[in-house]
Amino acid sequence: MVKQATVSAHKRPQAQALHIGINEVSAAHYAGWTGPLAACEFDAHDMAAISKAQGMKGTLLVTKKATRANVLAAIRKAAKALAAGDLFFMSFSGHGGQVPDVSGEEPDKLDETWCLFDGQLIDDELYYELSRFKAGVRILVLSDSCHSGTVVRAARPAPGTPEQRPRIMPRAVGLRVYSEHKAFYDKLQHDVARAAGGKVQDPDTALANVTVSERLTAIVKDFHPAVILISGCQDNQFSMDGNHNGAFSEQLLSVWNNGGFQGSYASFHARIRAGLPPTQSPNLFTLGPAAAFLKQAPFTV
């Protein structure tokens, strides 16, 4: 018994990765809108190359494969398999959106989403799924999209050029999508609240403006894994698409320099941010006991 405990205590950390890149969504699930982008699949493949080089077991879901069912299944598989000391690296590249928050106290609030191929993944869902990882698991999330509810209070971006397109579902499209699928999205929010054992009170920033607050802890009282989220922009800005990579992903790859970067997650974020214009300033957030995680070298298994 003592020998088994010793082996377990010194087991080599394991790592799994999930990379999502969506160049267009299903018109049938988005009120006729397909939201064409150019670089999201490239981003996903490039993130997958990093995880492979670092010795992680990876899952790549691009465009039509990036369904709600496939993404949730991959996250849940990792949550079940990984233990304390292990790493889960998840990247998303695609459109961000919003749906009205039906479970919070303020009816005019919006929940942020990732626009998966056949439907949106709500921030409540992501926060809850991440909370199901075991204590001591490290989770890194890189999100190259627009996904903050406060963007509706900011000036809308210019239409862009073939090289610079905002990665956000247009507000009018979002309203049509919600109207056509209201029962589905309302039920998702209520299901998360029930699964978490209580009422969700406006967890409106789990993808972009993560803080330890009563609004988020209303979903999950005890958040045990350590989470680092580096998002593509501030909550009142827009992540831009490109021809070969999104602006955020392109700068991240440049700073990473094929593994030549020396420093911590904190300095990694600072270098990425320094290389982007003031109109797109990547943000860094943490959940759970992430202080030691922040000091580690990026992508360390």
C-alpha positions in Angstrom: 0.0 0.0 0.0 2.8 2.4 0.9 4.6 1.6 -2.4 1.4 2.3 -4.5 0.9 5.7 -2.7 4.5 6.6 -3.5 4.2 5.8 -7.1 0.9 7.7 -7.4 2.4 10.8 -5.6 5.2 10.9 -8.2 3.3 10.1 -11.4 4.3 12.0 -14.4 1.8 14.7 -15.2 -0.5 14.0 -18.2 -1.9 16.6 -20.6 -4.9 16.7 -23.0 -5.7 19.4 -25.5 -8.8 20.5 -27.3 -8.5 22.9 -30.3 -11.6 24.4 -31.9 -11.5 26.5 -35.1 -14.7 27.5 -36.9 -14.6 29.3 -40.3 -18.3 29.3 -40.7 -21.4 28.2 -38.8 -24.6 26.3 -39.8 -27.1 28.6 -41.4 -29.9 26.3 -40.1 -28.9 27.0 -36.5 -28.1 30.7 -37.0 -31.1 32.2 -38.7 -29.6 31.9 -42.2 -26.3 33.5 -41.2 -23.0 31.6 -41.7 -20.5 34.1 -40.4 -17.7 33.3 -42.8 -14.2 33.8 -41.4 -10.8 32.9 -43.0 -8.2 32.1 -40.3 -9.9 30.2 -37.5 -9.1 26.7 -38.8 -5.5 27.9 -39.3 -5.5 29.1 -35.6 -6.7 25.7 -34.4 -4.1 23.8 -36.4 -1.4 26.0 -35.1 -2.5 25.6 -31.5 -2.6 21.8 -32.1 1.0 21.9 -33.3 2.0 23.5 -30.1 0.2 21.0 -27.9 1.7 18.1 -29.9 5.2 19.5 -29.7 4.7 19.7 -25.9 3.7 16.1 -25.6 -0.1 16.6 -25.2 -2.8 14.2 -26.5 -4.9 16.5 -28.7 -8.4 16.6 -30.2 -8.9 18.9 -33.2 -12.5 20.1 -34.0 -12.8 22.4 -37.0 -15.9 23.9 -38.5 -18.5 21.1 -39.1 -16.9 18.9 -36.5 -17.0 21.7 -33.9 -20.5 20.9 -32.7 -21.9 21.4 -29.3 -22.0 17.7 -28.7 -18.4 17.1 -29.8 -17.0 20.0 -27.8 -18.9 19.1 -24.6 -17.9 15.5 -25.0 -14.2 16.4 -25.3 -14.3 18.7 -22.3 -16.1 16.0 -20.2 -13.7 13.3 -21.3 -10.8 15.4 -20.2 -12.4 16.2 -16.9 -12.9 12.6 -16.2 -9.4 11.5 -17.2 -7.2 14.2 -15.7 -6.1 14.4 -12.0 -4.1 16.7 -9.8 -1.0 18.0 -11.5 -2.3 17.3 -15.0 -3.0 19.9 -17.7 -6.0 20.6 -20.0 -5.3 23.1 -22.8 -8.3 24.4 -24.7 -8.2 26.9 -27.6 -11.1 28.5 -29.4 -11.0 30.5 -32.6 -14.3 31.8 -34.1 -17.2 34.1 -33.5 -18.4 35.2 -30.1 -22.0 36.1 -29.5 -24.6 36.8 -26.8 -28.0 35.5 -25.6 -30.3 37.2 -23.1 -29.7 36.1 -19.6 -32.9 34.4 -18.3 -31.6 33.2 -15.0 -30.1 36.4 -13.6 -31.6 39.3 -11.7 -31.2 41.9 -14.4 -33.3 41.1 -17.5 -31.3 43.4 -19.8 -28.1 41.4 -19.2 -26.6 39.2 -21.8 -24.7 35.9 -21.4 -21.6 35.6 -23.6 -21.2 32.7 -26.0 -18.8 30.8 -28.3 -20.5 30.3 -31.7 -20.0 26.6 -32.3 -21.0 25.1 -35.6 -24.6 24.0 -34.7 -25.3 26.3 -31.7 -23.8 28.5 -29.1 -22.0 27.4 -26.0 -23.1 29.8 -23.2 -20.6 31.1 -20.6 -22.6 29.5 -17.8 -22.1 26.1 -19.4 -18.3 26.6 -19.9 -17.9 27.8 -16.3 -19.8 24.8 -15.0 -18.0 22.3 -17.1 -14.6 23.6 -16.0 -15.7 23.4 -12.4 -16.1 19.6 -12.8 -12.3 19.1 -13.2 -10.6 17.7 -10.2 -8.7 19.8 -7.7 -5.2 20.5 -8.8 -5.8 20.2 -12.5 -4.4 23.1 -14.5 -6.6 24.4 -17.3 -5.4 26.9 -19.9 -8.0 28.5 -22.2 -7.0 30.7 -25.2 -10.0 32.4 -26.8 -9.5 34.3 -30.1 -13.0 35.7 -30.4 -15.3 38.6 -29.4 -17.4 37.4 -26.5 -18.1 40.1 -23.9 -21.6 41.3 -23.1 -20.4 44.9 -22.7 -19.5 45.2 -26.4 -23.1 46.1 -27.0 -22.5 49.3 -25.1 -19.4 50.1 -27.2 -19.2 51.5 -30.7 -19.7 48.8 -33.3 -16.6 48.0 -35.3 -16.1 49.0 -38.9 -17.1 46.4 -41.4 -13.4 45.6 -41.9 -11.3 44.5 -44.9 -10.5 41.1 -46.2 -7.5 41.2 -43.9 -9.3 42.5 -40.8 -12.8 41.2 -39.9 -14.3 41.4 -36.4 -15.0 38.0 -34.9 -18.4 38.8 -33.5 -21.9 37.7 -34.5 -23.8 40.8 -35.5 -26.3 41.9 -32.9 -29.2 41.7 -35.2 -28.3 38.1 -36.1 -27.9 37.2 -32.5 -31.4 38.5 -31.7 -32.9 36.5 -34.6 -31.0 33.3 -33.5 -32.3 33.7 -30.0 -35.8 34.4 -31.2 -35.9 31.2 -33.3 -34.3 29.0 -30.7 -35.4 30.7 -27.5 -36.7 27.6 -25.7 -33.3 25.8 -26.4 -31.1 28.6 -25.0 -33.4 29.4 -22.0 -33.4 25.7 -21.1 -29.6 25.5 -21.2 -29.3 28.3 -18.7 -31.9 26.7 -16.4 -30.3 23.3 -16.7 -26.9 24.7 -15.6 -28.6 26.4 -12.6 -30.3 23.2 -11.6 -27.1 21.1 -12.1 -25.2 23.5 -9.9 -27.8 23.2 -7.2 -29.0 26.8 -7.2 -30.1 29.8 -9.2 -27.6 31.3 -11.5 -27.3 35.0 -10.8 -26.0 36.8 -13.9 -22.7 35.0 -14.5 -22.2 37.3 -17.5 -18.4 37.2 -18.0 -17.1 33.7 -17.6 -15.5 33.8 -21.1 -14.1 37.3 -21.1 -14.2 39.1 -17.7 -13.7 36.3 -15.2 -13.6 37.5 -11.6 -14.3 35.7 -8.3 -17.6 37.3 -7.5 -21.0 36.3 -6.1 -22.4 36.3 -9.6 -20.0 33.5 -10.7 -19.9 31.6 -7.5 -23.6 31.4 -7.6 -23.1 28.6 -10.3 -20.4 26.7 -8.4 -19.6 27.3 -4.7 -16.2 25.6 -4.7 -14.0 25.9 -7.8 -11.1 23.5 -7.4 -9.1 23.4 -10.7 -6.7 26.2 -11.5 -7.7 28.1 -14.7 -5.9 30.7 -16.8 -7.8 32.4 -19.5 -6.1 34.6 -22.0 -8.7 36.2 -24.3 -8.2 38.0 -27.6 -9.4 41.4 -26.5 -10.8 43.5 -23.7 -14.5 43.4 -22.9 -15.2 46.6 -25.0 -13.0 45.6 -27.9 -13.1 43.2 -30.9 -10.8 40.3 -31.9 -9.9 40.6 -35.5 -9.7 37.8 -38.1 -7.0 37.7 -40.7 -6.0 35.7 -43.8 -3.7 33.2 -42.1 -4.3 33.8 -38.3 -6.4 35.9 -36.1 -4.5 39.0 -34.9 -4.3 37.6 -31.3 -3.2 34.1 -32.5 -0.7 35.5 -34.9 0.9 37.6 -32.1 0.8 34.7 -29.7 2.7 32.5 -32.2 5.2 35.2 -32.8 5.9 35.6 -29.0 6.0 31.8 -28.5 8.6 31.6 -31.3 8.4 27.8 -31.8 9.2 27.3 -28.1 11.9 29.9 -27.8 9.9 32.1 -25.4 11.4 32.3 -21.9 9.1 33.4 -19.1 5.9 32.8 -17.3 2.2 32.9 -18.3 2.1 36.4 -16.9 5.0 37.6 -19.0 3.7 35.7 -22.0 0.4 37.6 -21.8 2.3 40.9 -21.4 4.4 40.3 -24.5 1.4 39.3 -26.6 -0.5 42.4 -25.5 2.5 44.7 -26.2 2.5 43.6 -29.8 -1.1 44.4 -30.6 -2.7 47.8 -31.2 -4.5 49.7 -28.5 -7.8 48.7 -30.2 -7.2 45.0 -29.3 -5.6 44.4 -25.9 -5.7 40.7 -24.8 -6.8 40.1 -21.3 -5.7 37.7 -18.6 -8.0 36.1 -16.0 -7.8 33.3 -13.5 -10.2 31.1 -11.6 -9.4 28.9 -8.6 -6.0 28.5 -7.0 -4.0 29.7 -10.0 -1.1 31.7 -8.5 1.5 29.0 -8.9 0.1 28.1 -12.4 0.7 31.7 -13.5 4.4 31.5 -12.7 5.0 28.4 -14.9 6.3 28.5 -18.4 3.5 28.4 -21.0 2.3 25.0 -22.2 4.4 23.2 -19.6 3.0 19.7 -19.0 
